[in-house]
Structure formats: structure tokens, C-alpha cells
């Protein structure tokens, strides 16, 4: 299993796939002194002829209005051993 590491959004953003969205990833959100982690997707598309780049929280589909500092791919799903 490869080592999981946080990737700064200043260095690299997730790869955009089907319909202008990334795969679901873990993200770290900074809201002043509060730092939290959740899952989300990165969107890079066009809406009404204007470019759109934003993070969307996976759980409720809300647009994230705070600073996303870093992200990392999700780990492989759990598999029971034989």
C-alpha cells in the first residue's frame, strides 16, 4: 500500500474527470482558527458561458466557501481477508 500524503492545493489540484469533476477526495478546510477534514470533489467547468472552479462538500453538496488548504486521494476500500 502506498503512503498517503496531503497535497497542497497551491502545488496541485485533483485531476478533473467526467463532466468537469474530480474523483471524491479528502480535503482540509481552514475557517479562521478552525481546521476540519471532510470529503469533497473539485469542479472545473463552465456555467452559462463562464468558467467555474470550486470545491463541493460531498456529504451535502454545498459549495465550500472557506479556504481548502490540502487534499489527498481516498484510501482503498476495506476488503475482508480470506
Backbone torsions as a table, in degrees:
resi	resn	phi	psi	omega
1	UNK	NA	133.0	-179.1
2	UNK	-77.0	153.4	-179.5
3	UNK	-72.7	134.9	179.7
4	UNK	-90.2	130.6	179.5
5	UNK	-135.4	145.7	175.2
6	UNK	-71.7	142.6	178.9
7	UNK	-116.8	123.7	178.8
8	UNK	-66.2	136.1	177.4
9	UNK	-67.2	-20.0	176.5
10	UNK	-70.8	-25.7	-179.2
11	UNK	-91.8	-40.3	-176.5
12	UNK	-163.0	144.2	175.3
13	UNK	-106.7	160.3	177.9
14	UNK	-61.7	152.8	177.7
15	UNK	-67.1	136.1	179.9
16	UNK	-88.8	133.2	-178.9
17	UNK	-117.6	-136.7	-175.6
18	UNK	-55.1	131.6	175.7
19	UNK	60.5	21.0	175.1
20	UNK	86.0	14.9	-179.7
21	UNK	-118.3	150.1	173.4
22	UNK	-81.9	171.7	167.6
23	UNK	-65.8	161.8	175.1
24	UNK	-66.6	134.4	-179.3
25	UNK	-135.4	164.3	169.8
26	UNK	-81.5	138.3	178.0
27	UNK	-131.8	149.2	174.3
28	UNK	-107.7	123.0	-178.0
29	UNK	-109.2	134.0	176.6
30	UNK	-110.9	122.9	177.4
31	UNK	-126.6	87.1	-174.8
32	UNK	65.8	-120.6	179.0
33	UNK	-88.5	-4.8	-178.2
34	UNK	-93.6	128.9	176.4
35	UNK	-122.3	129.0	178.5
36	UNK	-138.0	162.1	-179.1
37	UNK	-121.8	138.2	176.1
38	UNK	-152.3	-179.9	174.9
39	UNK	-100.2	151.9	179.8
40	UNK	-167.1	179.7	176.4
41	UNK	-129.6	154.0	175.6
42	UNK	-103.6	131.8	179.8
43	UNK	-111.5	133.4	172.8
44	UNK	-137.9	102.8	-175.0
45	UNK	-152.4	-163.2	176.3
46	UNK	-125.8	137.1	175.7
47	UNK	-129.7	122.1	-178.7
48	UNK	53.1	38.6	177.1
49	UNK	79.8	4.3	-179.6
50	UNK	-114.5	139.7	178.7
51	UNK	-66.9	140.4	179.3
52	UNK	-126.6	128.4	173.1
53	UNK	-134.4	118.3	-177.4
54	UNK	-162.2	162.3	175.0
55	UNK	-100.4	141.5	179.0
56	UNK	-126.6	127.9	178.9
57	UNK	-69.3	133.2	-174.1
58	UNK	-70.5	-39.8	-172.5
59	UNK	-61.9	-45.8	-174.4
60	UNK	-120.8	-3.5	178.5
61	UNK	77.9	12.2	179.3
62	UNK	-75.4	144.8	172.3
63	UNK	-72.3	132.4	-179.2
64	UNK	-83.5	119.8	-176.2
65	UNK	-99.2	-2.8	179.5
66	UNK	-100.8	172.4	-178.2
67	UNK	-70.8	125.1	170.9
68	UNK	-93.6	117.7	-174.0
69	UNK	-90.2	-38.2	-174.2
70	UNK	-155.8	165.7	179.1
71	UNK	-148.5	164.2	172.4
72	UNK	-154.5	150.7	177.5
73	UNK	-62.1	153.1	175.8
74	UNK	-70.4	150.2	175.8
75	UNK	-69.7	166.6	175.5
76	UNK	-63.9	145.8	178.2
77	UNK	-62.5	153.5	178.5
78	UNK	-63.5	138.3	175.2
79	UNK	-131.4	130.5	176.8
80	UNK	-69.7	142.1	178.1
81	UNK	-81.8	146.3	178.8
82	UNK	-74.7	NA	NA
